[in-house]
């Protein structure tokens, strides 16, 4: 269900049709959907940032182990 709501590839009407057919409910209005999509985008961006930080840390550790740093 969340993949439908947070999808950037589906228009509001498409999301609503899928939610009604598969889950038995509809979103009230497009603004409600946009708010949820923005929340999903923020979660995604936060995950990307955390992944970059973890990657840098792992790279430094590996570089020290290999004697390159």
URFENJO-V473013 format. One record per helix or strand of 2 or more residues. SS is the DSSP state (helix for helix, strand for strand). FROM is the first residue (numbers start at 1). TO is the last residue. Records with the same first field share a line. If there is no record, write none. Layout:
SS=FROM-TO ; FROM-TO
This chain:
helix=2-5 ; 12-23 ; 30-65
